[in-house]
């Protein structure tokens, strides 16, 4: 019976993280291992920490690699060293709490990878004000019969409307089939208001691109050729993959920040754990200055009042 490969110790700033099973293959298509995943996150360290900093974070773990089961984990895995920080969240529907990972340093990211985390899904609020989001998320979610050219077309409309509002949007590939755009906002509104503002914005995109966009709530009602501007991602405890998060896909794609002038040419299939480190070394973190551009959602709330109520919020996701 072959012996297990020895664990390796990874130095991260002033921390040491022991990585067990470093040779375990996580991505069968390429043969990329757990250690390859660690080295990827080390290479984009400032970017992933900036994306996760002080945000409650749900982990998508693959204890046996992508060939095994996927675990959606809110609570911090057992065995965390004392320097890994958390934030406690309350889930009113079940009257329960969960202590979620709250990244404040790169060592916490690498420890989570040691615990078989591939994807990091942070809240759009921070631990100092968990009930008041500081990030408005625009999720361009293509329909079953959409193509990526449609995503690109709609992204340009999003950029146009953001410019008219005076908002600075930070685009990234979703790491799958769509695109996300983040806008920093002041944490002075609750989730219902931010979702209402996001719905009003989505309705404006739909008005300008009716052949490409839908805001219909139920999937069964949507034209499969249309792209859904998913305002629901701004609901409490709804999360999407962070900037620089790897996705649990066979080709090890990364949800990668891009410039607006790259929208027409950037192909999500080309942005993987093998290519993004060199891109990061050349360009740095394209979302690095997002905190310097805070947008007031008041105009969107005026649009929401004009348009009427958004559909009822979905039930809070189970923990």
C-alpha positions in Angstrom: 0.0 0.0 0.0 1.6 3.3 -1.1 2.4 5.8 1.7 0.7 9.1 1.7 2.9 12.0 0.4 4.3 14.1 3.3 2.5 17.3 4.3 4.2 20.5 3.4 4.5 23.7 5.5 3.7 26.9 3.8 5.0 30.2 5.2 2.4 33.0 4.8 3.6 36.3 6.2 4.2 35.4 9.9 2.0 32.3 9.8 2.9 28.7 9.0 0.1 26.6 7.5 0.6 22.8 7.3 -0.9 21.4 4.0 -1.8 17.8 4.1 -2.2 15.6 0.9 -0.5 18.3 -1.3 -0.5 15.9 -4.3 -4.2 15.1 -4.2 -5.6 15.9 -7.6 -8.3 18.5 -7.4 -8.9 19.2 -11.1 -8.7 16.0 -13.1 -8.8 17.7 -16.5 -5.4 19.3 -15.9 -4.1 17.2 -13.1 -3.8 20.3 -10.8 -3.3 19.4 -7.2 -4.2 20.8 -3.8 -0.7 22.3 -3.7 -1.3 24.0 -7.1 -4.4 25.5 -5.6 -2.4 26.8 -2.6 0.2 28.3 -4.9 -2.4 30.0 -7.0 -4.0 31.7 -4.0 -0.5 32.8 -2.8 0.2 34.3 -6.2 -3.0 36.5 -6.1 -2.8 37.1 -2.3 -3.5 40.8 -2.2 -6.4 40.4 -4.6 -8.2 37.6 -2.8 -7.7 39.3 0.6 -9.1 42.6 -0.7 -12.2 40.7 -2.1 -12.8 38.9 1.2 -11.6 41.4 3.8 -13.8 41.3 6.9 -16.7 39.8 5.1 -18.6 36.7 6.4 -17.6 34.0 4.0 -19.2 30.7 3.0 -16.8 28.0 1.8 -17.3 25.6 -1.1 -15.2 22.6 -0.1 -14.2 19.6 -2.1 -12.6 17.2 0.4 -11.8 14.6 -2.3 -11.2 17.1 -5.1 -13.8 17.8 -7.9 -14.3 14.1 -8.4 -15.9 13.9 -4.9 -18.8 15.6 -3.2 -19.1 19.4 -2.8 -19.7 20.8 0.7 -21.4 24.2 1.2 -20.1 25.3 4.6 -21.2 28.3 6.5 -19.6 27.4 9.9 -15.9 27.5 10.2 -14.4 24.0 9.9 -13.2 22.5 13.1 -9.6 22.7 14.0 -8.9 26.3 13.0 -5.8 27.9 14.6 -6.6 30.7 17.1 -5.5 33.4 14.6 -8.2 32.5 12.1 -11.0 35.1 12.6 -14.7 34.7 12.4 -17.9 36.7 12.6 -21.1 35.4 14.2 -24.3 35.6 12.1 -27.9 35.1 13.2 -30.4 33.3 11.1 -33.8 34.4 12.4 -35.9 31.8 10.6 -34.3 29.0 12.5 -33.1 31.2 15.5 -29.6 29.8 15.0 -26.2 31.4 14.8 -23.1 30.5 12.7 -19.5 31.6 13.1 -18.3 32.1 9.5 -14.8 32.6 8.3 -13.9 36.3 8.3 -10.6 36.8 6.3 -8.3 39.5 7.6 -5.0 38.1 6.3 -3.8 35.7 3.6 -3.0 33.0 6.1 -6.7 32.5 6.7 -7.2 31.9 2.9 -4.4 29.3 2.8 -5.7 27.6 5.9 -9.2 27.3 4.3 -7.6 25.8 1.2 -5.8 23.3 3.4 -9.3 22.5 4.6 -10.3 21.6 1.0 -11.9 25.0 0.1 -11.8 25.7 -3.6 -14.4 28.6 -3.8 -14.8 31.6 -1.5 -18.3 33.1 -1.4 -18.4 36.3 0.7 -21.3 38.4 1.9 -21.7 41.9 0.4 -21.5 43.3 3.9 -18.7 43.4 6.4 -18.5 42.3 10.0 -18.8 45.8 11.5 -22.2 46.2 9.8 -23.4 42.8 8.6 -27.0 44.0 8.1 -26.0 47.0 5.9 -24.3 46.0 2.6 -21.4 48.1 1.3 -21.3 46.3 -2.1 -24.0 46.4 -4.8 -23.6 43.3 -7.0 -24.8 43.2 -10.6 -25.0 39.6 -11.8 -25.4 39.0 -15.5 -26.7 35.4 -15.6 -27.1 34.0 -19.1 -30.1 31.9 -20.0 -29.8 28.3 -21.2 -29.7 29.4 -24.8 -27.6 32.5 -24.3 -24.1 32.9 -25.5 -21.2 34.9 -24.1 -21.5 37.6 -26.8 -24.9 38.4 -25.2 -23.2 38.8 -21.8 -20.7 41.2 -23.4 -23.5 43.3 -25.0 -25.4 43.6 -21.8 -22.2 44.5 -19.9 -21.8 47.5 -22.2 -25.3 48.6 -21.4 -24.6 48.2 -17.7 -21.4 50.3 -18.1 -23.4 53.0 -19.9 -26.0 53.3 -17.2 -23.5 53.3 -14.4 -21.6 56.1 -16.1 -24.9 58.1 -16.3 -25.4 57.6 -12.6 -21.9 58.6 -11.8 -21.1 55.1 -10.3 -17.8 53.3 -10.8 -18.4 49.6 -11.7 -15.8 46.9 -11.3 -16.4 44.0 -13.7 -15.1 40.5 -13.4 -15.9 37.2 -15.1 -18.0 35.0 -13.0 -15.6 32.1 -13.6 -18.5 30.2 -15.2 -20.8 31.6 -18.0 -21.6 35.1 -16.8 -20.2 38.3 -15.6 -20.4 40.3 -12.4 -20.0 44.0 -11.8 -19.4 45.4 -8.3 -20.1 48.9 -7.0 -19.0 50.1 -3.6 -21.9 51.7 -1.7 -22.2 53.4 1.7 -23.3 50.9 4.4 -26.4 53.0 5.4 -29.2 50.9 3.9 -30.4 47.4 4.8 -30.6 44.5 2.5 -34.2 45.1 1.4 -33.3 48.7 0.2 -30.2 47.5 -1.6 -32.1 44.7 -3.3 -34.9 47.2 -4.3 -32.3 49.5 -5.8 -30.7 46.6 -7.7 -34.1 45.6 -9.1 -34.7 49.1 -10.3 -31.3 49.1 -12.0 -32.0 45.7 -13.6 -35.4 47.1 -14.9 -33.5 50.0 -16.6 -31.1 47.5 -18.3 -34.1 45.5 -19.5 -35.7 48.7 -20.9 -32.6 49.5 -22.9 -31.9 45.9 -24.1 -35.3 44.2 -24.3 -34.1 41.7 -26.8 -31.3 40.5 -24.5 -32.5 41.0 -20.9 -35.2 39.7 -18.6 -36.0 40.6 -14.9 -38.7 38.0 -14.6 -38.5 36.3 -11.2 -39.4 32.7 -12.1 -37.1 30.7 -14.4 -40.2 29.0 -16.0 -41.4 32.4 -17.1 -38.1 33.5 -18.8 -37.2 33.3 -22.4 -34.3 30.9 -22.5 -32.5 33.1 -24.9 -32.5 36.0 -22.5 -30.0 37.0 -19.8 -31.3 37.5 -16.3 -29.9 40.5 -14.4 -30.0 38.8 -11.0 -30.8 41.5 -8.5 -31.5 38.7 -5.9 -27.8 38.4 -5.3 -28.3 41.5 -3.1 -30.6 39.6 -0.7 -29.3 38.8 2.8 -27.1 35.7 2.9 -27.0 35.3 -0.9 -23.4 35.0 -2.0 -21.4 34.7 -5.3 -17.8 33.7 -5.9 -15.3 36.4 -4.9 -12.9 38.2 -7.2 -9.9 35.9 -7.7 -11.9 32.9 -6.3 -11.3 29.6 -8.2 -14.4 27.9 -9.4 -15.2 24.2 -9.0 -15.0 23.5 -12.7 -12.8 20.9 -14.4 -10.6 23.6 -16.1 -9.9 25.4 -12.9 -11.4 28.8 -14.0 -11.1 31.9 -11.9 -13.6 34.6 -11.3 -11.2 37.3 -12.7 -11.4 41.1 -12.6 -11.2 42.6 -16.0 -11.0 46.2 -17.4 -14.0 47.6 -19.2 -11.9 47.8 -22.4 -11.4 44.0 -22.1 -15.0 43.0 -22.1 -15.2 42.2 -25.8 -12.0 40.2 -25.8 -11.6 38.5 -22.5 -12.6 34.8 -22.6 -13.5 33.2 -19.3 -12.1 29.9 -20.5 -8.6 31.5 -20.7 -8.6 32.8 -17.1 -7.6 29.8 -14.9 -5.2 29.1 -12.0 -2.5 28.6 -14.7 -2.9 32.0 -16.4 -4.2 34.4 -13.8 -1.1 34.6 -11.6 1.0 36.0 -14.5 -1.9 38.4 -15.3 -2.0 39.5 -11.6 1.8 40.0 -11.6 1.5 42.3 -14.6 -1.7 44.2 -13.8 -2.1 43.9 -10.0 -5.5 43.9 -8.4 -7.9 45.6 -10.8 -10.4 46.0 -7.9 -7.8 47.5 -5.5 -9.3 51.0 -5.4 -13.0 50.0 -5.2 -13.2 51.5 -1.7 -12.2 54.9 -3.1 -15.4 55.1 -5.2 -18.5 55.0 -3.0 -21.9 55.4 -4.7 -25.0 56.7 -3.1 -28.0 54.5 -4.1 -30.6 57.3 -3.6 -31.2 57.7 -7.4 -31.9 54.0 -7.7 -34.3 54.1 -4.8 -36.1 56.9 -6.6 -36.3 54.7 -9.7 -37.7 51.9 -7.4 -40.4 54.2 -6.1 -41.3 55.1 -9.7 -41.4 51.5 -10.9 -43.2 50.0 -8.0 -42.3 47.1 -5.7 -39.9 44.4 -6.6 -41.1 40.8 -6.2 -41.2 39.5 -2.6 -37.8 38.4 -1.3 -37.1 34.7 -1.4 -37.0 32.8 1.9 -33.7 33.1 3.7 -31.4 30.3 2.6 -31.1 27.5 5.1 -27.8 27.3 7.0 
